[in-house]
Amino acid sequence: MAGPLSRAWQCWVFTGLMTDAPPPSSPYAAPPQPMRPEDEKLWAILIHIGGIFFGFLPSLIGYLVLKDRGPFIRDHSATALNFQLTMLIAALVGSVLTLVLVGFVILVGVSIAILVLSILAAVAANRGQAYAYPLAIRFIKY
């Protein structure tokens, strides 16, 4: 069979067989690189402050994504997640108790606790110190 098709086929077959293809990549991912201390502080601050505006989502995402990047960020994200989950439970209880009017007091208390304690935790993270939220149930061990 003569013609351009056979010539193209021959070139493709020979060049495909003669070139060295790179070996297939490993199915195992490389372990994550540790973060610099400045980056760990920054992410810890953002996780604590993010809890004021977005509830438990920043601490959950931070814990799932950054927990293997260093002990400082793992401790702060787990601490923030435990606190935010505790405050979520308290807010749900307060919401139910609004039927008897005591729930409004609980909801205001939860809001103030989240604001004040999250700022204190962010300041401690900025200093490079560990912080333990008072009243937080320890759902996640760190």
Backbone as a ProteinNet text record, in pm:
[ID]
protein_1_A
[PRIMARY]
MAGPLSRAWQCWVFTGLMTDAPPPSSPYAAPPQPMRPEDEKLWAILIHIGGIFFGFLPSLIGYLVLKDRGPFIRDHSATALNFQLTMLIAALVGSVLTLVLVGFVILVGVSIAILVLSILAAVAANRGQAYAYPLAIRFIKY
[TERTIARY]
84.5	0	88.5	80.2	163.1	77.3	141.7	67.8	100.6	43.2	74.9	26.7	-80.9	-131.6	-34.8	18.3	110.5	239.1	284	406.2	383	269.1	237.9	227.7	167.8	155	292.2	380.3	514.3	590	579.6	648.1	594.1	465.7	405.5	448.1	446.8	483.4	628.7	717.3	859	896.4	843.9	878.8	814.9	697.1	632.4	705.8	763.4	834	975.8	1035.4	1175.8	1199.6	1102.4	1124.7	1112.4	1187.3	1180	1071.1	969.2	861.4	901.5	863.8	896.9	823.5	883.2	816	686.6	590.6	464.8	487.8	409	426.2	379.4	430	396.1	253.1	179.2	42.4	38.5	152.3	158	202.8	130.5	164.8	277.2	355	462.1	401.3	465.6	411.3	415.7	320	317.8	439.8	484.1	599.4	559	644.1	610.4	607.6	523.2	508.6	614.2	644.8	731.5	653.8	721.1	650.3	563.7	608.2	528.7	398	406.3	285.2	190.5	246.8	162	87.1	157.2	91.9	-19.9	8.9	-90.7	-215.5	-197.8	-313.4	-389.6	-317.8	-386.7	-471.1	-417.3	-492.7	-616.9	-600	-713.6	-820.6	-779.4	-876.5	-956.7	-889.5	-960.7	-1054.5	-1005.7	-1088.6	-1200	-1172	-1274.4	-1393	-1369.9	-1479.2	-1581.9	-1540.7	-1634	-1736.1	-1690	-1775.9	-1843.3	-1774.8	-1824.7	-1846.3	-1842.3	-1869.1	-1758.6	-1796.7	-1699	-1630	-1674	-1617.8	-1469	-1419.2	-1275.5	-1189.8	-1234.1	-1154.2	-1161.1	-1274.1	-1285.5	-1198.4	-1208	-1126.5	-978.8	-945.7	-806.6	-752.9	-834	-788.6	-768.5	-862.1	-851.6	-736.8	-712.9	-611.8	-472.5	-463.4	-333.3	-282.7	-356.4	-316.9	-183.2	-143.9	-17.7	98.7	76.1	180.4	262.6	223.2	300.9	220.5	288.1	216.1	142.7	197.2	134.2	-1.1	-4.8	-130.5	-229	-179.6	-269.3	-336.3	-258.8	-315.5	-417.1	-382.7	-473.6	-599.9	-586.4	-706.6	-796.3	-738	-819.3	-885.9	-812.8	-870	-986.1	-965.7	-1071.9	-1192.3	-1167	-1278	-1356.9	-1287.9	-1357.3	-1443.9	-1389.4	-1464.2	-1585.4	-1565.8	-1676.4	-1787.1	-1749.9	-1852.8	-1928	-1855.5	-1921.3	-2018.3	-1976.7	-2064.2	-2182.6	-2162.5	-2273.6	-2378.6	-2333.4	-2427.1	-2499.7	-2425.5	-2488.1	-2589.5	-2558.1	-2651.7	-2776.6	-2760.5	-2877.7	-2966.5	-2904.3	-2981.6	-3051.2	-2979.2	-3039.3	-3154.4	-3140.5	-3249.1	-3374.6	-3356.2	-3472	-3534.4	-3449.6	-3499.6	-3554.7	-3551.9	-3614.3	-3765	-3818.8	-3962.7	-3998.9	-3904.6	-3930.5	-3852	-3803.6	-3737.9	-3599.5	-3558.2	-3422.9	-3320.1	-3365.7	-3277.6	-3213.6	-3283.3	-3225.5	-3101.2	-3103.8	-2986.7	-2871.4	-2901.9	-2798.1	-2738.7	-2821.6	-2772.2	-2683.5	-2720.5	-2636.4	-2504.1	-2510.4	-2388	-2295.6	-2353	-2272.8	-2207	-2280.4	-2224.6	-2109.6	-2126.9	-2020.4	-1899.9	-1924.2	-1813.6	-1734.5	-1803.6	-1733.7	-1648.6	-1703.6	-1630.6	-1507.3	-1525.9	-1416.1	-1310.1	-1353.1	-1256	-1181.7	-1246.1	-1176.3	-1069.1	-1096.4	-995	-878.6	-907.8	-800.3	-716.1	-779.5	-706	-619.8	-670.1	-592.4	-470.8	-487.2	-374	-269	-313.9	-219.6	-148.2	-219.5	-156.7	-54.4	-83.2	11	138.9	127.2	245	319.4	260.7	322.9	294.6	190.2	155.4	37.1	30.2	-86.8	-202.1	-323.6	-440.9	-543.7	-603.2	-710.7	-836.5	-938.8	-1065.9	-1130.2	-1178.2	-1256	-1393.2	-1451.2	-1584.7	-1591.3	-1481.3	-1485.2	-1480.3	-1569.4	-1567.7	-1462.7	-1384.9	-1275	-1323.4	-1380.7	-1427.1	-1310.2	-1213.7	-1098	-976.4	-909.8	-788.4	-671.6	-584.3	-466.9	-344.7
-117.4	0	123	194.9	312.7	435.8	544.4	668.1	736.8	855.6	932.9	866.3	790.1	727.9	622.6	542.4	439.3	501.9	607.6	675.7	735.7	798.5	855.8	746	634.7	522.4	467.8	456.2	405.2	500.2	628.6	726.5	721.1	709.1	704.9	579.4	465.1	339	342.5	383.5	380.4	484.2	603.3	704	671.5	610.8	574.3	463.4	371.4	260	296.1	388.6	419.4	523.3	603.2	706	646.3	702.5	658.7	737.6	669.4	734.1	741.4	848	855.6	745.7	698.6	593.9	648	561.2	609.3	666.1	765.3	829.7	736.8	761.3	679.4	707.7	605.2	630.2	693.5	696.2	752.4	897.3	982.4	1124.7	1149	1248.8	1285.3	1345.7	1326.6	1386.3	1538.7	1606.7	1752.7	1813.7	1922.3	1992	2068.1	2070	2148.7	2297.9	2368.5	2512.2	2588.4	2706.1	2795	2842.8	2874.4	2920.6	3044.4	3135	3254.3	3217	3120.5	3077	3003.3	2923.4	2854.2	2954.5	3058	3162	3229.9	3264.8	3333.4	3247.7	3121.3	3034	3011.4	3000.5	2983.9	3107.5	3225.4	3349.1	3352.2	3320	3322	3220.5	3106.2	3004.1	3053.5	3113.9	3163.1	3278.5	3374.2	3489	3446.5	3352.1	3303.7	3242.3	3186.4	3128.9	3232	3356.1	3462.9	3484.2	3478.4	3510.7	3388.8	3273.8	3158	3033.6	3047.2	2933.5	2829.3	2703.7	2595.4	2565.3	2623.9	2589.9	2621.5	2740.3	2764.5	2668	2638.2	2546.8	2404.2	2363.2	2229.3	2216.9	2314.2	2311.6	2321.6	2410.9	2423.6	2295.9	2230.4	2105.8	1996.9	1982.3	1876.6	1900	2024.6	2054.8	2073.5	2135.2	2176.4	2094.7	1996	1926.3	1854.3	1815.6	1744.4	1837.3	1966.3	2061.7	2112.3	2078.3	2119	2106.3	2087.8	2068.9	2194.1	2310.7	2434.7	2454.6	2439.9	2460.2	2348.2	2227.4	2116.8	2143.8	2188.8	2217.5	2331	2437.9	2553.1	2522.6	2451.2	2420.7	2321.4	2224.3	2129.5	2199.6	2288.5	2363.7	2450.9	2520.5	2606.1	2523.3	2408.2	2322.8	2270.5	2228.8	2183.6	2295	2414.9	2527.9	2561.3	2566.3	2602.7	2497.4	2370.5	2266.2	2276.2	2309	2328.6	2445.9	2554.6	2671.2	2643.1	2559.6	2520.7	2443	2352	2276.1	2369.4	2462.1	2557.1	2645.4	2686.2	2768.9	2689.9	2563.1	2480.6	2463	2441.7	2431.9	2564.5	2674.8	2806.5	2832.7	2785.2	2803.4	2729	2608.9	2532.5	2600.3	2653.4	2714.6	2855.4	2907.2	3038.1	3031.1	2911.8	2895.7	2934.9	2919.1	2958.3	3084.5	3155.4	3286.2	3283.9	3177.1	3172.4	3149.3	3099.4	3073.9	3198.9	3311.6	3436.5	3474.2	3450.8	3478.6	3386.8	3261.5	3166.4	3207.1	3246.5	3286.3	3410.4	3506.2	3625.3	3586.1	3498.9	3453.1	3377.9	3295.1	3221.6	3318.4	3417.9	3516.2	3594	3636.4	3710.2	3620.2	3495.6	3402.1	3377.1	3359	3336.1	3457	3575.5	3696.9	3716	3714.2	3745.1	3635.1	3510	3401.4	3375.6	3397.9	3381.7	3488.5	3609.4	3715.2	3683.3	3636.2	3598	3484.1	3388.7	3277.4	3325.8	3419.8	3474.1	3551	3624.2	3696.7	3597.6	3489.7	3387.8	3321.8	3296.5	3237.8	3332.8	3461.8	3560.7	3563.1	3537.4	3532.8	3399.9	3303.7	3172.4	3083.1	3115.2	3039.8	2948.1	2842.1	2754.3	2822.5	2786.6	2844.1	2734.7	2732.2	2636.9	2716.5	2696.8	2764.4	2709	2797.2	2745.7	2698.6	2606.1	2552.9	2467	2441.6	2365	2215.4	2143	1997.4	1947	1850.6	1802.5	1687.6	1722.5	1622.7	1561.8	1645.7	1603	1606.4	1494.1	1485.1	1537.6	1609.6	1662.8	1647.3
0	0	0	-105.7	-120.6	-102.9	-69.5	-54.8	76.2	95.7	215.1	343.7	337.7	459.1	511.1	420.7	465.6	519.2	457	503.2	641.8	663.4	794.2	898.9	861.4	955.6	993.4	896.5	923.9	1016.1	992.7	1078.7	1220.6	1233.1	1367.1	1441.7	1373.4	1438.1	1480.4	1392	1425	1530.2	1520.3	1620.9	1754.8	1752	1877.5	1949.1	1874.3	1936.9	1976.6	1909	1931.1	2040.6	2074.3	2175.3	2314.2	2404.4	2544.1	2614.2	2655.1	2729.9	2876.6	2945	3087.7	3164	3270.5	3347.8	3407.8	3429.3	3488	3627	3659.7	3789.8	3900.7	4018.5	4134.7	4178.8	4218.4	4265.7	4404	4471	4605.4	4598.9	4666.6	4668.1	4768.1	4740.2	4832.2	4958.5	5072.8	5195.1	5184.8	5246.5	5237.3	5305.3	5248.1	5303.6	5428.6	5530.7	5650	5616.4	5688.3	5665.8	5744.9	5698.1	5775.1	5897	6007.4	6127.8	6103.4	6017.1	5988.6	5918.8	5827.4	5757.2	5851	5941.6	6039	6126.3	6169.3	6250.5	6172.3	6048.1	5965.5	5947.3	5913.4	5893.4	6022.9	6134.2	6263	6294.6	6269.5	6292.1	6202.9	6075.8	5982.8	6021.3	6071.3	6113	6232.6	6331	6449.4	6414.2	6336.5	6299.3	6203.7	6116.2	6023.9	6094.6	6213.9	6291.3	6334.5	6349.4	6386.7	6275.5	6152.3	6039.1	5975.2	5976.4	5901.8	5987.3	6118.2	6206	6203.6	6193.5	6202.1	6069.1	5958.5	5827.7	5812.8	5851.4	5836.8	5918	6039.2	6120.8	6067.3	6014.2	5956	5831.3	5743	5621.2	5656.8	5750.1	5792.6	5853.4	5933.7	5995.8	5890.7	5799.8	5699.3	5601.6	5566.4	5465.1	5525.2	5642.1	5695.2	5813.4	5860	5982.9	5970.7	5850.6	5831.8	5800	5803.6	5765.6	5883.1	6005.6	6121.7	6249.2	6361	6487.8	6534.8	6508	6553.4	6485.8	6354.4	6282.3	6312.7	6335.2	6371.1	6505.1	6604.3	6736.1	6730.2	6661.3	6655.5	6575.3	6465.1	6386.7	6460	6529.9	6607.8	6725.4	6791.7	6903.2	6855.9	6744.8	6690.7	6646.3	6586.7	6543.2	6662.7	6767.5	6888.6	6947.1	6953	7008	6921.2	6791.4	6702.2	6704.1	6714.9	6725.3	6857.8	6965.2	7094.8	7088.6	7026.2	7014.6	6921.5	6821.2	6734.2	6813.3	6896.5	6980.4	7076.4	7137.3	7229.7	7157	7035.2	6958.4	6920.6	6888.6	6857.6	6980.2	7096	7220.5	7248.6	7229.6	7249.8	7155	7031.4	6934.4	6976.8	7028.4	7075.5	7197.1	7284.5	7407.4	7388.4	7267.4	7245.9	7265.8	7262.6	7287.4	7430.1	7522.8	7662	7698.8	7598.9	7610.5	7674.3	7739	7793.5	7681.9	7568.4	7455.9	7399.8	7408.6	7359.4	7438.4	7567.6	7652.1	7612.4	7586.8	7545.7	7411.1	7317.4	7185.3	7192	7275.3	7292.9	7357.8	7458	7524.2	7429.8	7344.4	7246.1	7148.6	7102.9	7009.2	7071.2	7195.6	7264.6	7288	7327.8	7351.8	7224.1	7113.5	6986.7	6950.3	6962.6	6926.9	7014.4	7145.6	7238	7237.1	7249.2	7260.6	7130.1	7017.4	6889.6	6871.7	6916.1	6909	7002.1	7122.5	7214.9	7157.9	7092.9	7032	6915.9	6837	6725.7	6776.5	6885.8	6944.8	6995.6	7059.7	7107.1	6989.3	6881	6762.5	6702.5	6702.8	6652	6734.8	6863	6950.6	6941.1	6872.4	6862	6981	7056.1	7175.9	7148.4	7226.2	7220.6	7293.3	7257.3	7322.2	7341.4	7458.6	7488	7518	7437.1	7459.7	7586.3	7673.6	7786.5	7736.4	7803.2	7774	7648.6	7583	7458.4	7488.1	7425	7433.8	7335.7	7378	7294.8	7205.5	7091.6	6995.9	6919.9	6884.2	6806.2	6896.5	6906.9	6988.7	6906.1	6970.5	6900.8	6985.8
[MASK]
++++++++++++++++++++++++++++++++++++++++++++++++++++++++++++++++++++++++++++++++++++++++++++++++++++++++++++++++++++++++++++++++++++++++++++++

